[in-house]
Amino acid sequence: MRVLLATEDSYPFHADDTASWCHALTQGLGEVDFTVLSVIRHPYALPRHALPRNVSRLITVPISGMQDPAEYGHHESFPDYLRRRWSMTAEDIERDYLPAYEQFLRGIADPSHPRRALGLALLQLHLHLRYFDYDLTQAHPLVRARFASVMRDEWHRVYPFEAPPSGEQLAQAWLCFYRLMLPLAVDVDDVDVAHSSNPAFCGIPCVMARLLHHTPFVVSEQDAYLREQYLTIGAMGASPFVAWFLARLTGAIVGVNYEFADQVSPVCQDQVRWEQWLGVEAARIRPIHNGADPDIFCPGVRDEQARPTVVAVGALAPMKGQLDLIEAAALVRRTVPDVRVRIVGSGAGDYEQQCRDLVRALGLQDAVTFEPMTGDVASIVREAHVFALPSVSDACPIALIQAMLSEAGIVASRVGGVPEAVGDTALLVPPRDPVAMAESIATLLRSPDSSRCLGQYARKRALHLFTEARCVEAYRSTYEKLTLRGLDQRRTASVESTNVSAAAPTVPSAA
């Protein structure tokens, strides 16, 4: 069985929840031949995970950091590269690209536009980009002029009393479109199943495989993707027009992923409500919980005489709430003076610097440490007296499951699928409430017996619901089911095509 596994800013170049899930999936399904398609920010990232032998191909799609995407394209030969580069004419743009391009742009500006029509417009753009160069197409003066005129029209239609976007704002929006849509130019081999880790831009090649080859398509949802993207866009500080455009574009791509997916697999029930609200029928939704290895993440002997230690594991990003945890640490230190907070994770943009600046401003240099996610995370979690999850938005993070299996006392924000995961085995607090988090952390640090009891119940719950083996087996079953369905669909499509092409021409009767 051949599977295309598409990821975005994750496996194998990052150490995050999605990357851990991908690594467990590829290792656990050793009989599957995986092609991994990784959409990354720039072409200079180094792999953080060693690919197992059954990953036969890694396709990287960097969306920035290079002058020309063709540098990292996939060409059959140098002549093929030159043909793509120089054979396109203005007529090709006007005839083959602009009609579908305008249809797609107007469609993303209108949330009520049919998602299937958006997908078919993307297919037309993809067919052009299979043959012609991406940069010469997207940067062509005719294309840029059409982008500007359409977006001015749509902005005025939606906000008739607002000032029109400036030339600089249109250029910023066009550049975002140029970079984010690079996966549309990827032409992947025919596979048995296409699988995207989120309903994201990395799922575009999977949608194209679905439309071109009837390839069964499954979308996992490791994060509450659209919700988190909206929150991220809102925090960017972009102009109202650019923020509106990015929100509309992201919503359209999520909708197209959902529209053409044979199965949508969120990691928790909280996401089911979100997906149904976005139009996914219940019959196509099959939740599959994340999991961790209970032999690696197992209880340790915590030294109750050691320095009280709080551990938080996760990417340093605004949605993960580390700033709130740092504020909580300052409050905890009032009642537990020797508390230590270990923040484990890699940085994202300026957020890590904001966290470090807050530590210095609060005088917590001796209490709060930052550690990359390169060490033995299992050992770090085993040594924690309290595991903290201060997320502002989250689904069912693998780090939380790892902490449950490690019998750590847990304090977590009441967001997304976290309450569903922990049940009554953790202390839950409102998000963005450092005071409540500090009170709960201090409570568990001062009551080690209660923390130990909660941890034991948490491991029992995780062993029943959240093991890595259960997760992998659920996806094995999904692949097998979708492969059989895909064979039936392709057989039907083949028969219909054969019948049409072999039909005798209709001869008019004498009458």
Protein Blocks (a to p, Z undefined) as FASTA:
>chain_A
ZZddddehiafkbccfklmmmmmmmmmmmmbccddddddfbfkbccfbdcdfklmbdcdd
dfehiablklmmccfblklmmmmmmmpcfklmmmmmmmmmmmmmmmmmmmkbcfklmmmm
mmmmmmmmmmmcfklmmmpmklmmmmmmmmmmmmmmmmmmbccddfklmmmmmmmmmmmm
mmmmpccdddfbdcdfbdcfklmmmmmmmmmnopacddddfbafklmmmmmmmmnopafk
lmmmmmmmmmmmmmmmmmmpmbdcdfbfklmmmmmmnopafklpccddddddfklmccdd
ddfkbccddddeddddfklommmmmmmmmmmmmmmmmbccddedddehjllmmmmmmmmm
nopmmmpccddfkbcfklmmmmpmbdcdfbfbdcbdfklmmmmmnopacddddehjlmmm
nmmmbccddehilklmmmmmmmmmmmmmlmmmmmmmmmmmmmmmmcfklmmmmmmmmmmm
mmmmmmmmmmmmmmmmmmmmmpccddddfZZ
